[in-house]
C-alpha cells in the first residue's frame, strides 16, 4: 500500500508536469543474485554456457539492489519485479525464500516470477508450494527450442519440453488453478506454438519476455518476428516486455531498436507493453541510466498516460503491486 500511495503522488506529478524527471518507473524484469552464497550453475560453473550476448564473465558476481540504485542515476525507479535467475534445478523454493528475505531487508523487489518445471509430473505440487509465497506472481520455464536454421514445425512439436510437448501443456493448464502468470522466453520463430494454449486457456495471463527475442535486425528477421507477434497479439491475456533486446557484440543503440519498439506499440498497443531493464544481464550491452533515457526518448511522442503505462502502470496492473 505504501508503494501504491507514493506512486500515485508521482503519477499525478508527472501528469501535471510532463517532466521526465517526475516519471515513476517500475522495472518489470530484472535479476538480483549472489553466486558466492547461492548456486546458479550458469554463473558458477566452468565452462560458461553459450549465451546470446556472448561473453558474460562480467556479470558472474553478486548484483543486489544497492548497486542497481546506484546505476539508475536520476531516473525515478520506485519498484521492481524479480525474474527467476536459473538457480539449480529443484531449488525454486530456496530462491523464493532468498528473494523474500531480500525484500524484508531492502524493500526490493516488490514481486517475483519463480522458476518452475511445467513438464514434470509433480507440477501441481511445485505450483502449490510456490503460490504460498506472497510475492510470487507467476512462473517461468523456458521451453525447449530449436535454432532458426534447424526449425521445422514437425521437429518442434516432437521436442520434449517444448510448447507442443503434452507434459508441458499439462503444466501450463495447471497455472490457472494456482492463479499464476506464465512468463515465456522463447525465440520468435516458436511464438505461434503458443496459440493453442492461448485458445484453450484464456484465463492464464501470459507475458512474453524480451519482445520475443528478435535477435538481429536484418529486415527478413524483423518481418518474420512481426508476423509471429501478430499471430499471438489478438489474445487479450497477452502482454509483451520490451526488455533484453540488445545484440551480441554491439552496444544498445536507439537507432537499432526504434523500429522494433514502435512496431511492438502498433501490434500490441501501449496498454500491453512494458519497458524493463533485464539488468544485470543487459549491462553487457548498455548502462542502466542510458537504457532508461533511451526508453523515455523512444516514447517521447506518446501521451503522458501512455508513457506512464509503459514505464509504470502496466507493470503495476500485471503483477498486482
N, C-alpha and C positions, 0 to 999 in steps of 0.2 A: 504493500500500500504506500510506503514512503517513496519508493521509486516512481509509482504512478503519479503521486501528487507533485513531486519535483518535476517530472517530465511534463505534466500539464502546464506548469508555470512557464517552462522554457518553450513549449509548443506555442503557447499564446504569444510569448515574447517574439518568437520568430515570425509568426503570422502577422504580427503588428509591424515588425521592423524589416523583414526580408533580409536581414543581415546574416551572412553565412556563419558568422561567429556565434550567433544565437541558435543555430540549427542543432537540435539534440540528435544524438546518434545512439542507436542500439546496434552493436556489431553482431550480426546474426550468425556468424560462423567463424570461430577461432578455436585454437587449442592452447591449453596450458599443459606443461609436463615437467617432470623431474626424472630423467633417466638415470640419475645417480641413485635415487631412492626407489624407483619403480621400474619394472622390466617391460620395455617396449622392444620387441625383437628387431624391428626395422631401425630403431635408433641405437640399440645397444650391440647388436651382433656384427660380426665380420663374416664374409664381405658384405658391403652395403648392397641393397637391392637396386634393380633397375628402376629409375624414378623419372617421372615426366618432366621434371625441371633439371635433370642431370645430377651433378654432384651436390649432395645435400649435407656434406660434413659440417657446414657452418651452423646447422640447427640441431646437431646431436649434443645438446646441452640443455640445462634447465631453462624454461621460459615460463615466467609467472606474472601475475597481474601487475606487480610493481614495475617491472620492465616495460610491459605494454603501455602503462600510463605515461611513462617517460617518453616513449616513442611516438605517441599520438599527438604531441605538440599542443597546439591551442584548440584542436578540434574537441567538441563537447561530447565525448563518448561517455554516456551515462549508465550503460549496462551492456551485457554481452551474453551470448549463447555459446556454450561449450560444445564442441563436436568431439565424439569419441576419437581417441588417438592410437588405436590399434595396440592396446595392451595385449599381453599374452592371451591366447585363446583360453577361455574359461575364467578369465579374471574380470568380467564385466561388473560384478558386484563390488569387487575391490576398487575398481575405477570409480564407480558411483559413490562409494564411501569417501574416497580421496577427494573427489570434487565437492561433495557436501561439506567436508571438513575445511576445504579451501574457502568455500563461501562463508562458513562460520567465522573464519579468521580474518577474511579480507573483504567480504561483501560481494565479491565476484567469483564465479559467474552467477548469473541470475536464473539460468535454466541450463539443461544439458540434454544432449542426444547421446544415448548409450549404445554400446556395442551389443549386438545380438546375432545369433546364427539361425536364420529363419529356416534353413533346410534340415535342421536337426530334429530328431524325434521328440526331444524334450522342450520344444519351442514354447509350449504353453507354460511350462514351469519357469523357463527363462523370463518370459514376459511378465508373469505374475510377480516374480521376485523384483524385477526392475521397476514395475509400476508402483511398488510400495515406497520408493524413494521419491519424495515430493518434487524434486527438481527435474526428474526425468520426464520429458515431454514426448520423446519419440526414440526410435532406434535406427541405426544404420547397419546394414550388412551389404557390403559391395558385392554385387552379383558377379559370377564368373563371366568373362567376356573374351572376345577374340580380337587379334589385331585386325585393323581395317583390311589389310591385304589378304587376309585369310577368311574374311567374313563371308558366310553363306547362311541363309535362313535355316536350312536343314541342319547344318552343323551347330548353329546357335541353340536351336530347340533341343538338341540331344546333349547339350553341355551340362553336366552335373553342377548344381549351384547357380545356374543362370536364371534369368527371369522366367524362362519357359520350363524350368525344372518343376515337376509336380510337387516335390517336397518343399521347394522354395515358395511355390504358390500357396501351399497349405499354411506355411508360416505367415505369409502376407495376410491371409484371411483371418488369422488369429489376432492381428493388430487391433481390429475393431473391437473385439471383446475386452481389450485392455485399455482402450481409449488412447492409443499411441499413434503418433505421426510416423510415416515411412519416409526416411531420407534416402534418396537414390543418388549414388555416384556411379555412372557408367558412361562409356564413350557414346557419342551422339548417334552412331550408326546402330546402336542397340535400343534407342528410345522407343521405337514403335512396338517393341516387345512388351512394353508397359500397358498398351491399350487394352488387352483382355482383362488385366487386373483392374484397371480403372473402370471398365464397364461392369465387371462383376461386383466390385466393392466400392461403390460411390461414397460410402461412409468413412473410408480411410483417407485422411489428409495425406498428400504427397508433396514433398519438397525436392525438386531436382537440384542437386548440388553443382556448383561450378559451371552454371549455364549449359549443362550437358557436355562439358569437356570438349569444346570445339577444336582444341589443338592449334594447328597452323591457321594462317589467314589466307590461304590460297582460295581464289574465287570459287573453284569447284567444291572445296571443303565447306565454305560458307553457304553455298546453295544447298548442299546436302544437309548441313546442320539445320538450316532454316526450315527445310521441308520436313525433317523429323520433328522439329519443335512444333510446327503447325499441326502435325498429326495428333499430338497429345494436348495441345492448348485448349481444345474445345471442352475439356473436362474441368468443371469448376472447382474440384477439390485439389487442383494442382497449383503449386507456386514454384517460383524459379529464383535461385540465388545467383546474383551477379558477383561472383567471387572466384578466385582461383583460375583466372583466365589469362595468366601470363604464359609466355612461351620459353622453352628451354634455351638458355644461352643468350637471351635478349632481355634488356630492361623493359619494364612495363611502360608503354607509351600510349598517350591518349589517341594518337593517330592510328595505332594498331587496333584500338578497341572501340572507337566511336561508332563505326557502322554496326558492329556486333551488338553493342548495348542498345543502340536505337532500334535495331531490328527486334530485340527482345521486348522493348517497350511496346512496339507496334503489334507484335504477335500475342504477347501475354497481357498487355495492359500494365500501367504502372501500379495498379492496385494489387498485382500478383507478383511483383518483383521485389527483391530485397538486395541492396548493396551489402557486402560483407567483406572482411579483410582476408580471411584464411591465414592469419598470422599464427605462428611464426613461419609457416611454410612459404608464404609469398614474400617473406623477407629475402628470399633467394633472388627475386626479380625486381623488388621495389622497396622503398621505405614507407612506413605507415603514414607519416604526415603527408607525403606526396600522394599516396593512394587515396586518402580521403579528400584531398584537394582535387584530384582527378575526378572522383565521383561527383563532387559538387560542380565542377566545370561541365561535366557531361550531362548534368541535369539542369543546367542553368536556364535553359529555355522553357522549362516546365513551370506550372503554377506552384505557389508555395505549398499548397495542400499536397500536390503530387510529390514534391521533394521530401516533405515530411513522411509521406507514405513509404518512399523508397529507403529512407535512412533511419526510420524510427517506427512509424505506426504499423506497418505491415508485420514487422518482427514482433511487436507487442501483441498484435492480434493472433499471429500464427502460434506463438509459444505461450499465450495466456499469461503475460507478465503483469 
